[in-house]
Amino acid sequence: QVQLVQSGGGLVQPGGSLRLSCAYSGFILDTYAIGWFRQAPGKEREGVSCIRSRDYSTYYADSVKGRFTISRDNAKNTVSLQMMLLRPEDSAVYYCAALEGVGTSVQAMCAPYAMNYWGKGTLVTVSS
């Protein structure tokens, strides 16, 4: 059974930074993607960033390019999201999620409907 355990989140001022972590376990196949999604009140859940296990290729939503960085530490079985230059519009519940299987591209895999496993979510609030 695949399990995703999140940590991080909290309150940060605009322009600040925050790091989210997702500890994963239980993968059987060697091809999978792990990523971060977010959902603000009244808005659709969206893919923020994902990383693929096969080649470590990454995807970033246009709104976070240049500000967020996703990374994987396979020794610690952890995927992290370093968020920089945070804006109020980044405020949302952030979810770690994973898809086990093959995909045509990491971008194609980084879609809410495609993910098989989900973490419990953590609230990120960007406000002064």
Rosetta blueprint (number, residue, H / E / L):
1 Q L
2 V L
3 Q E
4 L E
5 V E
6 Q E
7 S E
8 G L
9 G L
10 G E
11 L E
12 V E
13 Q L
14 P L
15 G L
16 G L
17 S L
18 L E
19 R E
20 L E
21 S E
22 C E
23 A E
24 Y E
25 S E
26 G L
27 F L
28 I L
29 L L
30 D L
31 T L
32 Y E
33 A E
34 I E
35 G E
36 W E
37 F E
38 R E
39 Q E
40 A L
41 P L
42 G L
43 K L
44 E L
45 R L
46 E E
47 G E
48 V E
49 S E
50 C E
51 I E
52 R E
53 S L
54 R L
55 D L
56 Y L
57 S L
58 T E
59 Y E
60 Y E
61 A L
62 D L
63 S L
64 V L
65 K L
66 G L
67 R L
68 F E
69 T E
70 I E
71 S E
72 R E
73 D E
74 N L
75 A L
76 K L
77 N L
78 T E
79 V E
80 S E
81 L E
82 Q E
83 M E
84 M L
85 L L
86 L L
87 R L
88 P H
89 E H
90 D H
91 S L
92 A E
93 V E
94 Y E
95 Y E
96 C E
97 A E
98 A E
99 L E
100 E E
101 G L
102 V L
103 G L
104 T L
105 S L
106 V H
107 Q H
108 A H
109 M H
110 C L
111 A L
112 P H
113 Y H
114 A H
115 M L
116 N L
117 Y E
118 W E
119 G L
120 K L
121 G L
122 T E
123 L E
124 V E
125 T E
126 V E
127 S L
128 S L
